[in-house]
Amino acid sequence: MNSAVKKQFKTQAHTLKPIVTIGQAGLTDAVLVELNIALDTHELLKIKIRLERDTRKQISTELCEKTQAELIQRIGQTVVIYRKSRIDKSAVKKNKKRVKTNLRRQG
């Protein structure tokens, strides 16, 4: 990813609120599952890591490796990551239309 694209993501992330906070338990399997779901939904995430400086750096690196996301920014306890969604959004939109149509027919 080039620096211009990263700069755009940093700008977008500025207004985001942290969606996940990682605490004393560290990077657990449950946190990874939620992060993968959130990345498929939002693509760009802001995460709080409430640990010591060295541990934060290690966890942010591990987090990117395990979720196959790219680190956009790391400032203090806040990390911004990006991963292109693995969900086919056009299929989701078509499915939503089908559900609405079926609900109208039933109702």
N, C-alpha and C positions, 0 to 999 in steps of 0.2 A: 504494500500500500504506500503510495507516495505522500509526501508531506502536505500537499494541497488538500488531499482527501482527508487526511488526519486533522488538518486545521478545521475543515467543515464539521467533522464529527465532534471536535472539541467545542465548537460554537453551539452545536445542537445540544450537547451534553450539559452545557452550563445551566440550562433551565430545568434539567431533570432532577428529580429527587432520588436518593438512594433506594433501590428496590430490594436489596438484600443487605443485611448486616452480619458479618462474620465475627464471632466472639471467641471466647476461651476454648470452645470445642474445636475450633479451626475449620478446615475444609472437610466437612463430613459428606457421606454419600447422599444424605437427604438434601444438603445444600446444593450439591452438584445437580441433582435431579431438578430442583426448583430453578437453578440457573439455566439449565438447558431448555426448560419450558419457557422461561422468560426471554431467553435469546431467540427462540423460534417465534415468539410473539412480538417482541419489540426491537430486536436486532442490536440496539445500542443501549447499554446498561451502565448505571452508576452504582457502585458497590462500596459500602463502608467496611473497613477491616480494622477492628478495635483490638490491635495487638501491638507488640513492640516493633520498632522500625525494621530490624533485620527479618523478623518473622513476617511482617507485612510484605516485604519485597519477595520473599520466598513463596508465600501463599499466592500472591498475584501472578507470579510466574507459573506456579503449579496449576492455578485456576485456568489460565489461558491454554496450557497444554491439555488439560483434561476436558475442556469444553470446546477445544479447537477454535478459540476466539483470538482476536488480535488485541493487544494492549494499545489503547489510544493515549491514555494519560494516567499518570500516577502523581497525586499531590497529597502529601500527608497521609491521612487515613482513607482517602477517597481514590478509587480506581475506576476508570472508564474503559469498558471493553466493547468490542463489536464483533458480531458474526452474522453473516448473511443467513437469513432464515432458511431452514430446510423444508418448510411447509410450502406446498404449491398454493399460493394465495388465490389464484384464479379458481382452483377446485373448491376452496373454502367458500368463495363468493357464490359459486353455482349451487353448492349444497345449501347455503343459507336461503337462496331464492326458492329452492325446492321445499324446504321446511316451511317457509312462509306460505307458499302456495297450498301445501297440504293442510296447514292449519286453517286457512281460509275455507277450504272445502269441507273440513270437519266441523267448523264452527258455524 
